[in-house]
Amino acid sequence: MTWYTTPARLAIFAKYQHSLIIDFANELGFVNWAGNTATAQQAYITAYDSAIHVMRRAGVMIPLMIDAPDCGTSIDILGNVASDIISSDPLHNIIFSTHTYWYGYANNDSMTMLNDFTAALSHDFPLIVGEVSKYQDSVDNSGNTYYCHYIDDYTAVLNICKIYNIGWLAWSWDNDLCTVRQISTDGTYANLSTLGQDIVNNPSYGITATSKLTSFLKNGACANPNGIESISEQKPYLLYYVNDAAYIRSMSTEPLTLNEYDMIGRLLEKAELQPGQATPLAKTCMGIVQVTSGSQQYVSRYTSITH
């Protein structure tokens, strides 16, 4: 974990925390594939608990992504461990990932996939598909690699993600030895491959049909290195920035009650906003505002790299 906690890397994390997620141990550990599943599962929890605390003690506040064990395939184990791992994080800022890139995932059977996702989601933890593709390579006992050897039922995965509103990441963008697996033939959006056209533009499950802009992009992308959540929703207030400082303005004709918290739930400020009143928010890198208007409550999150 020391690779992540050098001063230079911590500075990068702080600068770009508005749009970063760190998956710091790709496909770590065997559980279902281990000889003693119970012991292996506890070792998996312990390893991630330790790693999370290293990151948080170093001041890394951004979301941390944790892959399912057994090369990311054992989504069932996530249901067993998610609560303990989230509870161990002081920020409770954990996302879990399963990898359906593998041909053996759920026996490449769409109904088994659906059942596995349904069971996992019943445990109510943040989940994405961290790798999905149409093709998987194969390696024989002599170490020879056969690229694009297996064909995965990726469309079943993406349709399940659409049903359950699960985010996903496709493998891979470019520079892949399995060239037909590349989303782009040359690393540019202008030259999508056949697979890339389907991943991006399929009218049912493609990126353009199902994705939503992040709050960072909704607020001007690189022109504004800050993020405000749900700015387009109808709420009785407006969050905005002036010279990189976050402000809240009442858009109501009635007084509003404002509670501002940091990302671990500590109350930073409590105030009453009069109609039309604007006030700066606390200078914290990440914060949550809870606004009460009559019997209605509203919540928004904001982030800023200047604090």
URQUI-V111069 format. One record per residue. RES is the residue in one small letter. PHI is phi in degrees with one decimal (NA if undefined). PSI is psi in whole degrees, 0 to 359 (NA if undefined). D_LAST is the distance of its C-alpha to the last C-alpha in whole Angstrom. Layout:
res=RES phi=PHI psi=PSI d_last=D_LAST
res=RES phi=PHI psi=PSI d_last=D_LAST
This chain:
res=m phi=NA psi=348 d_last=26
res=t phi=-64.4 psi=336 d_last=25
res=w phi=-59.2 psi=324 d_last=25
res=y phi=-81.3 psi=342 d_last=22
res=t phi=-110.7 psi=18 d_last=20
res=t phi=-72.1 psi=151 d_last=21
res=p phi=-54.5 psi=321 d_last=18
res=a phi=-65.9 psi=319 d_last=18
res=r phi=-73.9 psi=323 d_last=18
res=l phi=-62.1 psi=325 d_last=15
res=a phi=-65.6 psi=321 d_last=13
res=i phi=-65.7 psi=316 d_last=15
res=f phi=-60.2 psi=317 d_last=14
res=a phi=-65.9 psi=321 d_last=10
res=k phi=-67.2 psi=322 d_last=11
res=y phi=-112.4 psi=21 d_last=13
res=q phi=-64.0 psi=341 d_last=12
res=h phi=-65.5 psi=343 d_last=12
res=s phi=-141.4 psi=27 d_last=16
res=l phi=-115.1 psi=145 d_last=17
res=i phi=-131.0 psi=138 d_last=20
res=i phi=-110.5 psi=120 d_last=21
res=d phi=-101.9 psi=96 d_last=25
res=f phi=-92.6 psi=1 d_last=25
res=a phi=-150.8 psi=81 d_last=29
res=n phi=-58.7 psi=120 d_last=31
res=e phi=53.7 psi=43 d_last=34
res=l phi=-70.4 psi=133 d_last=34
res=g phi=82.6 psi=153 d_last=37
res=f phi=-112.6 psi=135 d_last=41
res=v phi=-125.7 psi=292 d_last=42
res=n phi=-62.6 psi=332 d_last=44
res=w phi=-87.3 psi=359 d_last=45
res=a phi=-88.3 psi=165 d_last=46
res=g phi=-71.7 psi=321 d_last=49
res=n phi=-118.9 psi=99 d_last=47
res=t phi=-62.7 psi=317 d_last=45
res=a phi=-62.9 psi=315 d_last=44
res=t phi=-65.1 psi=317 d_last=43
res=a phi=-64.7 psi=322 d_last=41
res=q phi=-64.4 psi=318 d_last=39
res=q phi=-66.5 psi=322 d_last=38
res=a phi=-63.9 psi=323 d_last=38
res=y phi=-62.4 psi=313 d_last=35
res=i phi=-61.0 psi=312 d_last=33
res=t phi=-61.9 psi=318 d_last=33
res=a phi=-63.0 psi=316 d_last=32
res=y phi=-73.3 psi=324 d_last=29
res=d phi=-56.2 psi=314 d_last=28
res=s phi=-63.6 psi=314 d_last=28
res=a phi=-64.2 psi=319 d_last=26
res=i phi=-60.6 psi=316 d_last=23
res=h phi=-67.9 psi=328 d_last=23
res=v phi=-61.6 psi=315 d_last=23
res=m phi=-65.9 psi=315 d_last=20
res=r phi=-68.6 psi=322 d_last=18
res=r phi=-65.2 psi=333 d_last=19
res=a phi=-79.8 psi=355 d_last=17
res=g phi=94.6 psi=10 d_last=14
res=v phi=-79.7 psi=116 d_last=15
res=m phi=-108.1 psi=352 d_last=14
res=i phi=-72.6 psi=163 d_last=15
res=p phi=-60.9 psi=141 d_last=19
res=l phi=-108.9 psi=134 d_last=21
res=m phi=-103.3 psi=135 d_last=25
res=i phi=-122.9 psi=123 d_last=28
res=d phi=-81.6 psi=149 d_last=31
res=a phi=-60.2 psi=150 d_last=34
res=p phi=-70.6 psi=179 d_last=37
res=d phi=59.4 psi=56 d_last=40
res=c phi=59.0 psi=31 d_last=38
res=g phi=83.0 psi=1 d_last=36
res=t phi=-86.9 psi=334 d_last=39
res=s phi=-85.1 psi=74 d_last=40
res=i phi=-63.7 psi=334 d_last=38
res=d phi=-64.8 psi=326 d_last=40
res=i phi=-68.6 psi=327 d_last=39
res=l phi=-58.3 psi=321 d_last=35
res=g phi=-61.2 psi=329 d_last=37
res=n phi=-77.9 psi=328 d_last=38
res=v phi=-109.7 psi=343 d_last=34
res=a phi=-57.3 psi=313 d_last=32
res=s phi=-60.3 psi=316 d_last=31
res=d phi=-64.7 psi=318 d_last=31
res=i phi=-69.7 psi=317 d_last=29
res=i phi=-61.4 psi=318 d_last=26
res=s phi=-63.7 psi=331 d_last=27
res=s phi=-77.4 psi=343 d_last=26
res=d phi=-84.2 psi=121 d_last=23
res=p phi=-57.1 psi=333 d_last=21
res=l phi=-95.6 psi=350 d_last=18
res=h phi=50.5 psi=42 d_last=22
res=n phi=-116.8 psi=64 d_last=20
res=i phi=-121.4 psi=138 d_last=23
res=i phi=-120.1 psi=137 d_last=25
res=f phi=-105.7 psi=149 d_last=29
res=s phi=-131.7 psi=139 d_last=31
res=t phi=-118.4 psi=147 d_last=34
res=h phi=-111.2 psi=114 d_last=36
res=t phi=-98.9 psi=13 d_last=39
res=y phi=-61.3 psi=332 d_last=40
res=w phi=-82.4 psi=137 d_last=43
res=y phi=-59.9 psi=326 d_last=46
res=g phi=-77.1 psi=357 d_last=47
res=y phi=-61.9 psi=120 d_last=44
res=a phi=52.0 psi=32 d_last=46
res=n phi=59.1 psi=21 d_last=49
res=n phi=55.9 psi=31 d_last=48
res=d phi=-112.4 psi=125 d_last=49
res=s phi=-64.2 psi=323 d_last=47
res=m phi=-70.1 psi=321 d_last=48
res=t phi=-63.4 psi=319 d_last=47
res=m phi=-57.6 psi=311 d_last=44
res=l phi=-60.3 psi=316 d_last=44
res=n phi=-64.0 psi=320 d_last=45
res=d phi=-64.9 psi=317 d_last=42
res=f phi=-66.3 psi=318 d_last=39
res=t phi=-60.3 psi=316 d_last=41
res=a phi=-63.9 psi=317 d_last=41
res=a phi=-64.2 psi=316 d_last=38
res=l phi=-67.5 psi=339 d_last=36
res=s phi=-65.7 psi=343 d_last=38
res=h phi=-86.1 psi=353 d_last=36
res=d phi=59.5 psi=61 d_last=33
res=f phi=-130.8 psi=156 d_last=30
res=p phi=-65.7 psi=128 d_last=28
res=l phi=-138.8 psi=136 d_last=30
res=i phi=-131.1 psi=165 d_last=30
res=v phi=-94.0 psi=109 d_last=33
res=g phi=-80.6 psi=339 d_last=31
res=e phi=-147.0 psi=127 d_last=34
res=v phi=-142.8 psi=138 d_last=37
res=s phi=-155.9 psi=170 d_last=40
res=k phi=-88.0 psi=336 d_last=43
res=y phi=-125.0 psi=147 d_last=44
res=q phi=-132.8 psi=142 d_last=44
res=d phi=-81.2 psi=168 d_last=46
res=s phi=-134.2 psi=145 d_last=49
res=v phi=-125.4 psi=128 d_last=49
res=d phi=-87.9 psi=180 d_last=53
res=n phi=-66.0 psi=342 d_last=54
res=s phi=-92.5 psi=0 d_last=55
res=g phi=88.8 psi=8 d_last=51
res=n phi=-78.6 psi=135 d_last=52
res=t phi=-101.3 psi=133 d_last=49
res=y phi=-115.4 psi=104 d_last=50
res=y phi=-73.9 psi=144 d_last=48
res=c phi=60.7 psi=31 d_last=47
res=h phi=-70.2 psi=317 d_last=50
res=y phi=-103.0 psi=151 d_last=49
res=i phi=-113.1 psi=117 d_last=48
res=d phi=-92.2 psi=150 d_last=46
res=d phi=-84.2 psi=68 d_last=46
res=y phi=-69.1 psi=332 d_last=42
res=t phi=-66.4 psi=327 d_last=43
res=a phi=-64.3 psi=318 d_last=44
res=v phi=-61.1 psi=313 d_last=41
res=l phi=-68.5 psi=327 d_last=39
res=n phi=-68.5 psi=323 d_last=41
res=i phi=-64.7 psi=318 d_last=40
res=c phi=-60.5 psi=322 d_last=36
res=k phi=-65.5 psi=317 d_last=37
res=i phi=-59.0 psi=316 d_last=39
res=y phi=-98.1 psi=3 d_last=36
res=n phi=59.7 psi=48 d_last=33
res=i phi=-100.8 psi=132 d_last=32
res=g phi=-73.4 psi=157 d_last=30
res=w phi=-151.4 psi=157 d_last=31
res=l phi=-126.6 psi=128 d_last=31
res=a phi=-91.0 psi=145 d_last=34
res=w phi=-110.4 psi=127 d_last=35
res=s phi=-133.4 psi=168 d_last=35
res=w phi=-68.9 psi=304 d_last=34
res=d phi=-160.2 psi=189 d_last=36
res=n phi=53.2 psi=46 d_last=38
res=d phi=-113.4 psi=133 d_last=40
res=l phi=-66.9 psi=340 d_last=43
res=c phi=-92.8 psi=90 d_last=44
res=t phi=-63.3 psi=327 d_last=44
res=v phi=-73.4 psi=350 d_last=45
res=r phi=-84.1 psi=346 d_last=42
res=q phi=-66.7 psi=138 d_last=40
res=i phi=-76.0 psi=323 d_last=38
res=s phi=-119.3 psi=142 d_last=38
res=t phi=-78.2 psi=338 d_last=41
res=d phi=-137.4 psi=14 d_last=39
res=g phi=86.5 psi=6 d_last=35
res=t phi=-118.5 psi=153 d_last=35
res=y phi=-66.3 psi=334 d_last=35
res=a phi=-68.1 psi=340 d_last=38
res=n phi=-125.5 psi=67 d_last=40
res=l phi=-73.7 psi=143 d_last=40
res=s phi=-75.3 psi=178 d_last=42
res=t phi=-59.5 psi=314 d_last=45
res=l phi=-64.0 psi=319 d_last=42
res=g phi=-60.7 psi=320 d_last=39
res=q phi=-59.5 psi=320 d_last=41
res=d phi=-71.7 psi=316 d_last=42
res=i phi=-59.8 psi=317 d_last=38
res=v phi=-86.0 psi=316 d_last=36
res=n phi=-112.8 psi=4 d_last=39
res=n phi=-56.4 psi=129 d_last=41
res=p phi=-69.3 psi=347 d_last=41
res=s phi=-99.5 psi=305 d_last=41
res=y phi=-117.6 psi=1 d_last=39
res=g phi=-67.6 psi=167 d_last=37
res=i phi=-58.6 psi=314 d_last=34
res=t phi=-65.9 psi=334 d_last=34
res=a phi=-87.2 psi=336 d_last=36
res=t phi=-120.8 psi=342 d_last=34
res=s phi=-82.3 psi=161 d_last=30
res=k phi=-128.9 psi=143 d_last=27
res=l phi=-62.8 psi=140 d_last=24
res=t phi=-67.7 psi=161 d_last=21
res=s phi=-60.5 psi=326 d_last=19
res=f phi=-60.2 psi=313 d_last=17
res=l phi=-70.9 psi=325 d_last=20
res=k phi=-62.6 psi=335 d_last=21
res=n phi=-100.7 psi=21 d_last=18
res=g phi=112.8 psi=10 d_last=19
res=a phi=49.7 psi=227 d_last=19
res=c phi=-68.3 psi=345 d_last=18
res=a phi=-69.6 psi=339 d_last=18
res=n phi=-139.2 psi=98 d_last=15
res=p phi=-78.7 psi=45 d_last=12
res=n phi=-132.7 psi=169 d_last=11
res=g phi=-137.2 psi=138 d_last=13
res=i phi=-130.5 psi=127 d_last=15
res=e phi=-82.2 psi=140 d_last=18
res=s phi=58.5 psi=38 d_last=21
res=i phi=-67.1 psi=335 d_last=21
res=s phi=-86.9 psi=353 d_last=24
res=e phi=-75.2 psi=154 d_last=26
res=q phi=-79.6 psi=102 d_last=28
res=k phi=-131.9 psi=157 d_last=26
res=p phi=-81.1 psi=26 d_last=26
res=y phi=-154.1 psi=166 d_last=22
res=l phi=-128.4 psi=131 d_last=20
res=l phi=-101.1 psi=136 d_last=16
res=y phi=-157.5 psi=175 d_last=15
res=y phi=-122.9 psi=144 d_last=13
res=v phi=-131.3 psi=117 d_last=13
res=n phi=50.5 psi=44 d_last=12
res=d phi=70.9 psi=7 d_last=9
res=a phi=-99.1 psi=137 d_last=8
res=a phi=-83.8 psi=137 d_last=10
res=y phi=-129.9 psi=158 d_last=13
res=i phi=-126.7 psi=136 d_last=16
res=r phi=-124.9 psi=132 d_last=20
res=s phi=-71.5 psi=132 d_last=23
res=m phi=-112.8 psi=15 d_last=26
res=s phi=-100.2 psi=159 d_last=28
res=t phi=-92.2 psi=359 d_last=31
res=e phi=-120.2 psi=157 d_last=31
res=p phi=-61.0 psi=146 d_last=28
res=l phi=-117.8 psi=143 d_last=26
res=t phi=-99.5 psi=127 d_last=24
res=l phi=-113.8 psi=126 d_last=20
res=n phi=-118.0 psi=130 d_last=19
res=e phi=-118.1 psi=132 d_last=16
res=y phi=-126.2 psi=155 d_last=15
res=d phi=-85.2 psi=182 d_last=13
res=m phi=-75.7 psi=355 d_last=14
res=i phi=-110.3 psi=15 d_last=17
res=g phi=89.5 psi=8 d_last=18
res=r phi=-80.2 psi=133 d_last=17
res=l phi=-71.0 psi=122 d_last=17
res=l phi=-96.3 psi=324 d_last=14
res=e phi=-160.5 psi=145 d_last=16
res=k phi=-132.4 psi=131 d_last=19
res=a phi=-154.1 psi=165 d_last=21
res=e phi=-113.8 psi=128 d_last=24
res=l phi=-99.3 psi=126 d_last=23
res=q phi=-83.4 psi=159 d_last=26
res=p phi=-51.1 psi=126 d_last=27
res=g phi=80.6 psi=354 d_last=26
res=q phi=-73.7 psi=141 d_last=23
res=a phi=-118.7 psi=144 d_last=19
res=t phi=-147.8 psi=145 d_last=16
res=p phi=-71.9 psi=148 d_last=12
res=l phi=-89.7 psi=164 d_last=11
res=a phi=-58.8 psi=148 d_last=9
res=k phi=-83.2 psi=80 d_last=5
res=t phi=-127.5 psi=152 d_last=6
res=c phi=-69.8 psi=331 d_last=6
res=m phi=-142.7 psi=135 d_last=9
res=g phi=-148.6 psi=165 d_last=11
res=i phi=-128.1 psi=133 d_last=15
res=v phi=-110.3 psi=134 d_last=17
res=q phi=-117.0 psi=120 d_last=20
res=v phi=-118.7 psi=131 d_last=22
res=t phi=-111.0 psi=127 d_last=26
res=s phi=-127.6 psi=104 d_last=28
res=g phi=64.3 psi=239 d_last=32
res=s phi=-96.8 psi=1 d_last=33
res=q phi=-98.9 psi=141 d_last=30
res=q phi=-118.6 psi=142 d_last=27
res=y phi=-130.4 psi=147 d_last=24
res=v phi=-133.3 psi=135 d_last=21
res=s phi=-138.0 psi=153 d_last=18
res=r phi=-114.0 psi=144 d_last=15
res=y phi=-132.3 psi=154 d_last=12
res=t phi=-135.3 psi=155 d_last=10
res=s phi=-152.6 psi=139 d_last=7
res=i phi=-89.7 psi=354 d_last=6
res=t phi=-107.1 psi=105 d_last=4
res=h phi=-148.9 psi=NA d_last=0
